[in-house]
Amino acid sequence: MWGHSYGKDDIESGREPLYPMMLESPELRWSFIRKIYSIVSIQLILTIAIASVVVTVHPISHFFTSTGAGLALYIVLIITPLIVLWPLSYYYQKHPVNYFLLGVFTVTIASAVGLTCAFTSGKVILEAVILTAAVVVSLTLYTFWAAKRGQDFNFLGPFLFGGIVVLMLFSMIQIFFPLGHISTMIYGGVASIIFCGYIIYDTDNLIKRYTYDQYIWAAVALYLDVINLFLSLLNLLRAVDN
């Protein structure tokens, strides 16, 4: 099966290849892609639900900002996703442990996103949501279209990694030496561009490179791309609004 080239006239494939010289079954790859987007959709729905509760129930945000226990819990929420990634790297193929760890990962990130939105105006949140949805859909469709015509985005990997390093260093500088309103806008704009690149890069990997047993990692990558793009746009729009 893997050594046979599937073309548009291949009756057994049932679908056209997603990119030129595709050797695997388009049906199997499409099933894999549908599975990933189903998982990511559930993650995003859960994120929206949890974040909405955090934003609308004001005692929650008040607890996190006015008490020492709330601050400690907030730090736990920030650290937990990083910790969960370690056991997830070992159990990403073991059901249902992998889904349980993915659920913990999603819930903690959703809570942190909700706390970020709790101190942002509804207008800015709505603008960020609309922009994020439009960008994600547009870039996803573009990547599938480009892959169909032979484009490959694997070369973006080193540049995007370098961009993430710059963002992390910039964030540390901002913590210890605040650079002001303009720098916040620049940071939000640059971060948005970088995570747009990651959406293209990870979607291209979804089409061509992720193996079928890596569905958890593929879902984590795309989910983080969407969340980070939203937070970057939120940061940018909040700076502009102020």
ROKE-415717 format. One line per 8 residues: number of its first residue (from 0); their letters; for each residue z, y, x of C-alpha. Coordinates in nm, 2 decimals, padded with zeros to 4 digits. Each point is the difference from the previous one (the first is absolute). Layout:
NUM> A> Z/Y/X  ...
***
This chain:
0> MWGHSYGK> 00.00/00.00/00.00  00.10/00.25/00.27  -00.32/-00.05/00.20  -00.23/00.08/-00.29  -00.13/00.35/-00.07  00.04/00.10/-00.36  -00.28/00.22/-00.14  -00.07/00.15/-00.33
8> DDIESGRE> -00.22/-00.30/-00.09  00.26/-00.26/00.08  00.09/-00.16/-00.34  00.32/-00.15/00.13  00.15/00.33/00.12  -00.03/00.16/-00.34  00.02/00.35/00.15  -00.18/00.21/00.26
16> PLYPMMLE> 00.17/00.02/00.35  00.23/00.29/00.05  -00.15/00.09/00.34  -00.30/-00.11/00.20  00.02/-00.34/00.18  00.30/-00.10/-00.21  00.07/-00.37/00.07  00.29/-00.07/-00.24
24> SPELRWSF> -00.03/-00.05/-00.37  -00.03/00.33/-00.19  00.19/-00.16/-00.29  00.29/-00.09/00.21  00.02/00.35/00.16  -00.03/00.17/-00.33  00.29/-00.22/-00.13  00.20/00.10/00.30
32> IRKIYSIV> -00.08/00.37/-00.06  00.10/-00.02/-00.37  00.33/-00.16/00.10  00.08/00.28/00.25  -00.08/00.28/-00.25  00.20/-00.17/-00.27  00.31/-00.02/00.23  -00.05/00.37/00.11
40> SIQLILTI> -00.04/00.11/-00.36  00.33/-00.17/-00.09  00.17/00.17/00.30  -00.13/00.34/-00.10  00.11/-00.05/-00.37  00.34/-00.10/00.12  00.01/00.30/00.23  -00.09/00.24/-00.28
48> AIASVVVT> 00.26/-00.15/-00.23  00.28/00.02/00.26  -00.10/00.34/00.12  -00.01/00.13/-00.35  00.35/-00.12/-00.07  00.13/00.16/00.32  -00.17/00.33/-00.09  00.10/00.02/-00.37
56> VHPISHFF> 00.36/-00.13/00.03  00.15/00.30/00.19  00.34/-00.17/00.08  -00.19/-00.24/00.23  -00.14/00.28/00.22  00.33/00.19/-00.02  00.19/-00.31/00.13  -00.23/-00.03/00.30
64> TSTGAGLA> 00.02/00.36/00.10  00.37/00.08/-00.08  00.19/-00.30/00.13  00.04/-00.17/00.33  -00.06/-00.34/-00.16  -00.32/00.13/-00.14  -00.12/00.12/00.34  00.09/-00.34/00.15
72> LYIVLIIT> -00.19/-00.18/-00.28  -00.30/00.23/00.06  00.00/-00.10/00.36  00.01/-00.37/-00.10  -00.30/00.06/-00.23  -00.19/00.15/00.29  00.08/-00.28/00.24  -00.02/-00.30/-00.23
80> PLIVLWPL> -00.38/-00.02/-00.02  -00.02/-00.01/00.38  00.26/-00.28/00.00  -00.18/-00.20/-00.27  -00.32/00.00/00.19  00.16/-00.23/00.26  00.08/-00.30/-00.22  -00.32/00.07/-00.19
88> SYYYQKHP> -00.20/-00.06/00.32  00.15/-00.36/00.00  -00.01/-00.08/-00.37  -00.32/00.18/-00.11  -00.15/-00.34/-00.09  00.31/-00.15/-00.16  00.01/00.04/-00.38  00.21/00.14/-00.17
96> VNYFLLGV> 00.19/00.14/00.30  -00.29/00.22/00.09  -00.02/00.16/-00.34  00.38/00.06/-00.01  -00.01/00.18/00.34  -00.31/00.19/-00.11  00.20/00.10/-00.32  00.29/00.13/00.21
104> FTVTIASA> -00.24/00.19/00.23  -00.16/00.16/-00.30  00.32/00.09/-00.19  00.15/00.17/00.31  -00.31/00.20/00.07  -00.03/00.10/-00.37  00.36/00.12/00.00  -00.06/00.22/00.31
112> VGLTCAFT> -00.32/00.13/-00.16  00.19/00.09/-00.32  00.26/00.19/00.20  -00.27/00.20/00.17  -00.16/00.08/-00.33  00.34/00.09/-00.15  00.00/00.33/00.19  -00.36/00.08/-00.07
120> SGKVILEA> -00.14/00.19/-00.29  -00.18/-00.21/-00.27  -00.32/00.20/00.05  -00.02/-00.09/00.37  00.08/-00.37/-00.07  -00.28/-00.01/-00.26  -00.25/00.16/00.23  00.09/-00.24/00.28
128> VILTAAVV> -00.03/-00.30/-00.24  -00.34/00.11/-00.12  -00.13/00.08/00.35  00.13/-00.34/00.13  -00.16/-00.19/-00.28  -00.33/00.17/00.05  -00.01/-00.04/00.37  00.11/-00.37/00.00
136> VSLTLYTF> -00.26/-00.09/-00.26  -00.28/00.20/00.17  00.07/-00.14/00.35  00.03/-00.35/-00.13  -00.34/00.02/-00.17  -00.15/00.16/00.30  00.13/-00.27/00.23  -00.14/-00.28/-00.21
144> WAAKRGQD> -00.33/00.19/-00.02  -00.01/00.06/00.38  00.09/-00.36/00.08  -00.28/-00.12/-00.23  -00.24/00.20/00.22  00.13/-00.13/00.33  00.26/00.27/00.09  00.30/-00.12/00.19
152> FNFLGPFL> 00.32/00.21/00.03  00.20/-00.22/00.25  -00.05/00.27/00.27  00.24/00.22/-00.19  00.30/-00.21/00.09  00.09/00.16/00.34  -00.06/00.35/-00.13  00.22/-00.05/-00.30
160> FGGIVVLM> 00.27/-00.15/00.21  00.00/00.30/00.23  00.01/00.22/-00.31  00.31/-00.18/-00.13  00.17/00.04/00.34  -00.07/00.38/-00.01  00.14/00.02/-00.35  00.32/-00.18/00.10
168> LFSMIQIF> 00.05/00.23/00.30  -00.07/00.31/-00.21  00.26/-00.12/-00.26  00.26/-00.04/00.27  -00.07/00.35/00.13  00.03/00.14/-00.35  00.34/-00.16/-00.04  00.15/00.15/00.31
176> FPLGHIST> -00.22/00.31/00.04  -00.13/00.11/-00.34  -00.34/00.17/00.05  -00.02/00.18/-00.33  -00.21/00.01/-00.32  -00.34/00.00/00.16  00.08/-00.31/00.21  00.10/-00.19/-00.31
184> MIYGGVAS> -00.33/00.08/-00.16  -00.19/-00.11/00.31  00.20/-00.32/00.02  -00.07/-00.08/-00.37  -00.37/00.07/00.05  -00.04/-00.21/00.32  00.21/-00.29/-00.15  -00.22/00.00/-00.31
192> IIFCGYII> -00.31/-00.03/00.21  00.15/-00.28/00.21  00.11/-00.21/-00.30  -00.35/00.05/-00.16  -00.13/-00.16/00.32  00.25/-00.28/-00.05  -00.12/-00.07/-00.35  -00.35/-00.04/00.13
200> YDTDNLIK> 00.11/-00.21/00.29  00.23/-00.24/-00.20  -00.26/-00.03/-00.28  -00.26/-00.10/00.26  00.24/-00.26/00.14  00.06/-00.12/-00.36  -00.37/-00.06/-00.04  -00.07/-00.16/00.34
208> RYTYDQYI> 00.30/-00.10/00.21  00.32/-00.09/-00.19  00.03/-00.38/-00.04  00.09/-00.14/-00.34  00.36/-00.08/00.10  00.06/00.37/00.11  00.00/00.13/-00.36  00.36/00.14/00.04
216> WAAVALYL> -00.09/00.20/00.31  -00.32/00.13/-00.15  00.20/00.11/-00.31  00.27/00.16/00.22  -00.26/00.19/00.20  -00.19/00.14/-00.30  00.32/00.09/-00.18  00.14/00.19/00.29
224> DVINLFLS> -00.34/00.18/00.04  00.02/00.12/-00.36  00.37/00.10/00.02  -00.03/00.18/00.33  -00.31/00.19/-00.13  00.19/00.10/-00.31  00.30/00.12/00.21  -00.23/00.19/00.24
232> LLNLLRAV> -00.17/00.18/-00.29  00.33/00.07/-00.16  00.13/00.15/00.32  -00.32/00.21/00.03  00.00/00.12/-00.36  00.37/00.08/00.01  -00.05/00.22/00.30  -00.29/00.18/-00.16
240> DN> 00.19/00.04/-00.33  00.29/00.16/00.19
***
